[in-house]
């Protein structure tokens, strides 16, 4: 069910994620090169009850979300060295 009744149906790929070495630089580059944005950046994201291949993890990462049309782009920058 589409949560926005007047919007076109959500079909196909609607979100892509990339691991990058620097979230802020990558967001600027994507905005300049291909027009993605605006970007919403969180310097530290530590989720709750996160799992990696079924085992608990305490990953810390910077994340950014940007939109272009109906596509959502997510940038992930690992900040600690855990799975």
ABEGO torsion letter per residue (X at the ends): XBABAABBBBBEBABBBBBBABAAAAAAAAAAAAGBOBBBBBABBBBBGBBBGGBBBABBBBBBBBBBEABBBBBBBBABBBX
